[in-house]
Amino acid sequence: MRNFFMKVPRDLVDAAIINGTSPFRILVNVVLPLSMPAIATISLFYAVYY
């Protein structure tokens, strides 16, 4: 997950900061939607192995 979060384009986060978005809104509205494939994969592995 860390590597996936690190690959989120910095320009998107900078654009959200310029628009006055709070850090929580950046996480919820920018980073998490881009991270859905990784979250789904980890959830699938968790469901299969537990």
N, CA, C and O atoms as a Tinker XYZ file with bonds, in Angstrom:
   200  protein
     1  N      0.827000   -1.189000    0.000000    73     2
     2  CA     0.000000    0.000000    0.000000    64     1     3
     3  C      0.869000    1.248000    0.000000    63     2     4     5
     4  O      0.562000    2.231000   -0.675000    81     3
     5  N      1.929000    1.203000    0.744000    73     3     6
     6  CA     2.788000    2.382000    0.817000    64     5     7
     7  C      3.301000    2.760000   -0.567000    63     6     8     9
     8  O      3.270000    3.929000   -0.952000    81     7
     9  N      3.770000    1.769000   -1.307000    73     7    10
    10  CA     4.291000    2.054000   -2.642000    64     9    11
    11  C      3.192000    2.573000   -3.561000    63    10    12    13
    12  O      3.442000    3.440000   -4.398000    81    11
    13  N      2.000000    2.059000   -3.415000    73    11    14
    14  CA     0.905000    2.538000   -4.255000    64    13    15
    15  C      0.588000    3.992000   -3.923000    63    14    16    17
    16  O      0.364000    4.799000   -4.825000    81    15
    17  N      0.567000    4.331000   -2.631000    73    15    18
    18  CA     0.312000    5.717000   -2.238000    64    17    19
    19  C      1.435000    6.639000   -2.704000    63    18    20    21
    20  O      1.194000    7.798000   -3.043000    81    19
    21  N      2.649000    6.127000   -2.718000    73    19    22
    22  CA     3.782000    6.954000   -3.150000    64    21    23
    23  C      3.736000    7.232000   -4.653000    63    22    24    25
    24  O      4.332000    8.205000   -5.117000    81    23
    25  N      3.042000    6.396000   -5.413000    73    23    26
    26  CA     2.960000    6.571000   -6.862000    64    25    27
    27  C      1.843000    7.513000   -7.292000    63    26    28    29
    28  O      1.723000    7.820000   -8.478000    81    27
    29  N      1.025000    7.978000   -6.351000    73    27    30
    30  CA    -0.017000    8.949000   -6.696000    64    29    31
    31  C      0.678000   10.221000   -7.170000    63    30    32    33
    32  O      1.561000   10.734000   -6.481000    81    31
    33  N      0.296000   10.733000   -8.326000    73    31    34
    34  CA     0.979000   11.921000   -8.855000    64    33    35
    35  C      0.922000   13.111000   -7.891000    63    34    36    37
    36  O     -0.147000   13.503000   -7.425000    81    35
    37  N      2.069000   13.657000   -7.613000    73    35    38
    38  CA     2.173000   14.791000   -6.693000    64    37    39
    39  C      1.412000   16.006000   -7.226000    63    38    40    41
    40  O      0.929000   16.831000   -6.451000    81    39
    41  N      1.310000   16.108000   -8.540000    73    39    42
    42  CA     0.599000   17.239000   -9.133000    64    41    43
    43  C     -0.874000   17.262000   -8.730000    63    42    44    45
    44  O     -1.447000   18.336000   -8.547000    81    43
    45  N     -1.485000   16.097000   -8.592000    73    43    46
    46  CA    -2.885000   16.053000   -8.166000    64    45    47
    47  C     -3.040000   16.552000   -6.742000    63    46    48    49
    48  O     -3.976000   17.290000   -6.436000    81    47
    49  N     -2.138000   16.156000   -5.882000    73    47    50
    50  CA    -2.186000   16.607000   -4.487000    64    49    51
    51  C     -1.907000   18.107000   -4.414000    63    50    52    53
    52  O     -2.572000   18.825000   -3.667000    81    51
    53  N     -0.936000   18.579000   -5.178000    73    51    54
    54  CA    -0.626000   20.014000   -5.192000    64    53    55
    55  C     -1.808000   20.833000   -5.708000    63    54    56    57
    56  O     -2.090000   21.912000   -5.185000    81    55
    57  N     -2.497000   20.330000   -6.726000    73    55    58
    58  CA    -3.661000   21.044000   -7.256000    64    57    59
    59  C     -4.767000   21.118000   -6.210000    63    58    60    61
    60  O     -5.445000   22.139000   -6.093000    81    59
    61  N     -4.949000   20.047000   -5.456000    73    59    62
    62  CA    -5.962000   20.068000   -4.395000    64    61    63
    63  C     -5.579000   21.045000   -3.290000    63    62    64    65
    64  O     -6.442000   21.728000   -2.738000    81    63
    65  N     -4.300000   21.113000   -2.966000    73    63    66
    66  CA    -3.839000   22.060000   -1.939000    64    65    67
    67  C     -4.053000   23.493000   -2.408000    63    66    68    69
    68  O     -4.489000   24.341000   -1.630000    81    67
    69  N     -3.753000   23.767000   -3.666000    73    67    70
    70  CA    -3.950000   25.115000   -4.205000    64    69    71
    71  C     -5.422000   25.503000   -4.163000    63    70    72    73
    72  O     -5.754000   26.667000   -3.938000    81    71
    73  N     -6.311000   24.525000   -4.381000    73    71    74
    74  CA    -7.749000   24.807000   -4.345000    64    73    75
    75  C     -8.284000   24.937000   -2.926000    63    74    76    77
    76  O     -9.466000   25.225000   -2.738000    81    75
    77  N     -7.434000   24.730000   -1.925000    73    75    78
    78  CA    -7.840000   24.936000   -0.540000    64    77    79
    79  C     -8.464000   23.717000    0.107000    63    78    80    81
    80  O     -9.221000   23.849000    1.069000    81    79
    81  N     -8.168000   22.556000   -0.392000    73    79    82
    82  CA    -8.728000   21.330000    0.158000    64    81    83
    83  C     -7.959000   20.918000    1.415000    63    82    84    85
    84  O     -6.735000   21.034000    1.472000    81    83
    85  N     -8.692000   20.437000    2.418000    73    83    86
    86  CA    -8.056000   19.979000    3.651000    64    85    87
    87  C     -7.365000   18.640000    3.408000    63    86    88    89
    88  O     -7.703000   17.933000    2.459000    81    87
    89  N     -6.404000   18.288000    4.256000    73    87    90
    90  CA    -5.700000   17.007000    4.076000    64    89    91
    91  C     -6.629000   15.791000    4.088000    63    90    92    93
    92  O     -6.408000   14.836000    3.344000    81    91
    93  N     -7.660000   15.822000    4.923000    73    91    94
    94  CA    -8.604000   14.699000    4.951000    64    93    95
    95  C     -9.359000   14.578000    3.635000    63    94    96    97
    96  O     -9.551000   13.474000    3.127000    81    95
    97  N     -9.789000   15.708000    3.081000    73    95    98
    98  CA   -10.508000   15.690000    1.798000    64    97    99
    99  C     -9.596000   15.242000    0.666000    63    98   100   101
   100  O    -10.051000   14.585000   -0.269000    81    99
   101  N     -8.310000   15.590000    0.738000    73    99   102
   102  CA    -7.358000   15.113000   -0.272000    64   101   103
   103  C     -7.279000   13.590000   -0.207000    63   102   104   105
   104  O     -7.277000   12.922000   -1.241000    81   103
   105  N     -7.215000   13.045000    0.993000    73   103   106
   106  CA    -7.160000   11.599000    1.151000    64   105   107
   107  C     -8.423000   10.946000    0.594000    63   106   108   109
   108  O     -8.344000    9.991000   -0.179000    81   107
   109  N     -9.586000   11.463000    0.989000    73   107   110
   110  CA   -10.853000   10.837000    0.617000    64   109   111
   111  C    -11.195000   11.053000   -0.862000    63   110   112   113
   112  O    -11.669000   10.128000   -1.521000    81   111
   113  N    -10.967000   12.234000   -1.379000    73   111   114
   114  CA   -11.421000   12.556000   -2.734000    64   113   115
   115  C    -10.379000   12.369000   -3.818000    63   114   116   117
   116  O    -10.741000   12.285000   -4.991000    81   115
   117  N     -9.109000   12.301000   -3.481000    73   115   118
   118  CA    -8.067000   12.183000   -4.501000    64   117   119
   119  C     -7.326000   10.860000   -4.381000    63   118   120   121
   120  O     -7.248000   10.103000   -5.348000    81   119
   121  N     -6.786000   10.577000   -3.213000    73   119   122
   122  CA    -5.889000    9.430000   -3.056000    64   121   123
   123  C     -6.654000    8.111000   -3.012000    63   122   124   125
   124  O     -6.280000    7.171000   -3.713000    81   123
   125  N     -7.709000    8.014000   -2.210000    73   123   126
   126  CA    -8.423000    6.746000   -2.095000    64   125   127
   127  C     -9.072000    6.282000   -3.399000    63   126   128   129
   128  O     -8.975000    5.096000   -3.711000    81   127
   129  N     -9.726000    7.143000   -4.177000    73   127   130
   130  CA   -10.269000    6.650000   -5.449000    64   129   131
   131  C     -9.189000    6.116000   -6.393000    63   130   132   133
   132  O     -9.432000    5.164000   -7.134000    81   131
   133  N     -8.016000    6.713000   -6.370000    73   131   134
   134  CA    -6.931000    6.215000   -7.215000    64   133   135
   135  C     -6.348000    4.914000   -6.667000    63   134   136   137
   136  O     -5.717000    4.160000   -7.407000    81   135
   137  N     -6.552000    4.647000   -5.385000    73   135   138
   138  CA    -5.987000    3.463000   -4.739000    64   137   139
   139  C     -6.949000    2.280000   -4.701000    63   138   140   141
   140  O     -6.610000    1.242000   -4.132000    81   139
   141  N     -8.111000    2.403000   -5.275000    73   139   142
   142  CA    -9.106000    1.332000   -5.204000    64   141   143
   143  C     -8.604000   -0.012000   -5.730000    63   142   144   145
   144  O     -8.932000   -1.032000   -5.125000    81   143
   145  N     -7.832000   -0.082000   -6.812000    73   143   146
   146  CA    -7.340000   -1.400000   -7.242000    64   145   147
   147  C     -6.471000   -2.086000   -6.180000    63   146   148   149
   148  O     -6.587000   -3.294000   -5.974000    81   147
   149  N     -5.619000   -1.336000   -5.519000    73   147   150
   150  CA    -4.768000   -1.920000   -4.481000    64   149   151
   151  C     -5.595000   -2.321000   -3.267000    63   150   152   153
   152  O     -5.355000   -3.373000   -2.675000    81   151
   153  N     -6.554000   -1.505000   -2.895000    73   151   154
   154  CA    -7.413000   -1.826000   -1.751000    64   153   155
   155  C     -8.240000   -3.074000   -2.048000    63   154   156   157
   156  O     -8.414000   -3.922000   -1.174000    81   155
   157  N     -8.748000   -3.192000   -3.268000    73   155   158
   158  CA    -9.531000   -4.370000   -3.642000    64   157   159
   159  C     -8.667000   -5.626000   -3.629000    63   158   160   161
   160  O     -9.122000   -6.682000   -3.188000    81   159
   161  N     -7.444000   -5.529000   -4.100000    73   159   162
   162  CA    -6.547000   -6.687000   -4.108000    64   161   163
   163  C     -6.219000   -7.144000   -2.696000    63   162   164   165
   164  O     -6.250000   -8.341000   -2.409000    81   163
   165  N     -5.908000   -6.215000   -1.820000    73   163   166
   166  CA    -5.599000   -6.569000   -0.436000    64   165   167
   167  C     -6.836000   -7.143000    0.251000    63   166   168   169
   168  O     -6.725000   -8.088000    1.032000    81   167
   169  N     -7.996000   -6.591000   -0.026000    73   167   170
   170  CA    -9.237000   -7.118000    0.557000    64   169   171
   171  C     -9.501000   -8.532000    0.076000    63   170   172   173
   172  O     -9.931000   -9.380000    0.858000    81   171
   173  N     -9.251000   -8.797000   -1.188000    73   171   174
   174  CA    -9.446000  -10.132000   -1.733000    64   173   175
   175  C     -8.496000  -11.127000   -1.072000    63   174   176   177
   176  O     -8.922000  -12.211000   -0.674000    81   175
   177  N     -7.226000  -10.778000   -0.952000    73   175   178
   178  CA    -6.282000  -11.663000   -0.281000    64   177   179
   179  C     -6.684000  -11.905000    1.168000    63   178   180   181
   180  O     -6.581000  -13.027000    1.664000    81   179
   181  N     -7.132000  -10.880000    1.833000    73   179   182
   182  CA    -7.558000  -11.018000    3.226000    64   181   183
   183  C     -8.757000  -11.949000    3.328000    63   182   184   185
   184  O     -8.809000  -12.785000    4.230000    81   183
   185  N     -9.725000  -11.821000    2.418000    73   183   186
   186  CA   -10.925000  -12.653000    2.446000    64   185   187
   187  C    -10.596000  -14.114000    2.147000    63   186   188   189
   188  O    -11.211000  -15.013000    2.721000    81   187
   189  N     -9.645000  -14.359000    1.268000    73   187   190
   190  CA    -9.320000  -15.736000    0.882000    64   189   191
   191  C     -8.531000  -16.441000    1.975000    63   190   192   193
   192  O     -8.772000  -17.617000    2.248000    81   191
   193  N     -7.611000  -15.754000    2.593000    73   191   194
   194  CA    -6.714000  -16.405000    3.545000    64   193   195
   195  C     -7.220000  -16.410000    4.978000    63   194   196   197
   196  O     -6.620000  -17.070000    5.826000    81   195
   197  N     -8.309000  -15.697000    5.282000    73   195   198
   198  CA    -8.822000  -15.695000    6.647000    64   197   199
   199  C    -10.251000  -16.133000    6.699000    63   198   200
   200  O    -10.841000  -16.189000    7.778000    81   199
